[in-house]
Amino acid sequence: MSDFLTEKNKKAGVLGKIKWILCGLCILLSLGAIGASEKYIGERRLGMAATEILLGLLFLYPTFREIQKIRKKKQASEIACWFESYAQSTLSFEKYEKEMGKGAVKKLEKYIARGYIRNIQIDREGDYILITAPNRRVNEKIYITVTCSSCGAKNQVIKGRLSNCEYCGQRLTP
C-alpha cells in the first residue's frame, strides 16, 4: 500500500462484494416501488404513490453511498500516486494547484480530514504542503556498477537493492 493511503482505501474483500449484491437488491426493490407508484397514480391514490416513490428513493440511497465511497477511494489513489512521484519534501500551493487543478488544496484537506490520505501536512500560514511519509520511494532508479567478488563480472544493479550476479548467481555486495 502507498505511504499516503490509509486503511480506508483497502480493496474490498468478501464483505465488499456482498455489499454490491445488496446494492443490486436495493435497486430491484426501488424499481418495484416505482412500478407500484405508477399503478397507484393510475388509480388516483396519490398518497400511496408518493409513499412508494419515497420507498424507491430510500432503497437507492445505499447504492449511491457505495458509489460515492468508490469515487473517493479512486481520487485519493490518484492524489497519492502524484505525491509518490514528487521528489521534494515541500510543495507550494501554487505549484500543486497548477498540477492538480483549481481547488486542489481544499480537496486534499478534505481527504486528509476524512481519513483517506496520510503523511501530508498543510501549512496555511506558509502556503505550502509538507510531505512527511517516512519511507517515501520516488519512482526513479539509480543504477550502479558492482563487480562480483566470485567471478569478477561487472553487473548493473539498482542502488540500495540486494542483487545476485547475472553470470554466477553469487550475492553482490554494493
C-alpha positions, -999 to +999 in steps of 0.1 A: +000+000+000+011+035-007+027+056+021+000+082+015-031+060+016-049+049+048-068+017+056-100+032+042-085+027+007-081-011+011-096-033-016-130-047-007-129-083+004-159-107+006-179-082+026-174-056-001-188-080-027-218-088-005-224-050-002-227-048-040-251-077-041-272-059-016-270-027-036-283-047-066-312-060-045-319-024-034-320-013-070-345-040-078-367-031-048-366+006-058-377-003-093-406-024-078-416+005-056-416+029-086-436+004-106-461+002-078-463+040-076-472+041-113-501+017-106-513+039-077-511+070-098-534+053-124-559+045-096-557+082-084-543+071-050-517+098-048-508+093-011-498+057-018-480+067-049-459+093-030-451+067-003-439+042-030-417+068-046-402+077-013-395+040-006-379+037-040-356+066-032-347+052+002-338+019-014-314+037-038-296+056-011-272+028+000-262+023-037-254+059-041-233+059-009-212+030-021-207+047-055-195+078-036-171+058-015-156+041-046-152+076-062-134+090-031-111+060-030-102+064-066-095+101-062-074+095-031-054+070-050-047+095-078-036+121-053-013+095-035+002+085-068+010+121-076+027+125-042+046+092-046+063+106-077+071+140-063+108+143-053+109+172-028+095+172+007+077+205+004+054+218-022+039+253-027+001+256-030+006+274-063+025+246-079+002+219-065-029+237-079-011+242-112-005+205-115-038+192-100-063+219-108-080+248-091-092+239-056-068+210-053-056+221-018-091+222-004-098+188-019-066+175-003-076+189+031-109+171+028-093+138+020-069+142+049-097+151+073-119+122+062-091+098+067-083+088+031-048+105+029-020+105+055+016+116+058+009+151+043+006+183+064-009+215+051+006+248+063-020+275+056+002+303+070+032+294+048+011+284+018+029+251+014+024+213+017+048+192+038+053+156+027+061+136+059+060+100+046+086+080+064+097+055+037+090+076+006+100+060-026+104+083-056+098+065-089+134+068-101+160+041-101+197+048-097+219+021-113+255+014-101+281-010-114+292-037-090+320-062-096+312-098-085+336-110-058+333-146-071+337-144-109+348-108-114+319-099-138+306-063-138+268-061-131+244-031-133+222-031-102+197-007-086+213+012-058+201+000-024+186-032-037+200-067-030+210-085-062+227-116-075+254-118-102+238-124-136+266-148-145+273-170-115+244-162-091+266-151-062+251-124-039+265-090-048+277-066-021+273-029-033 
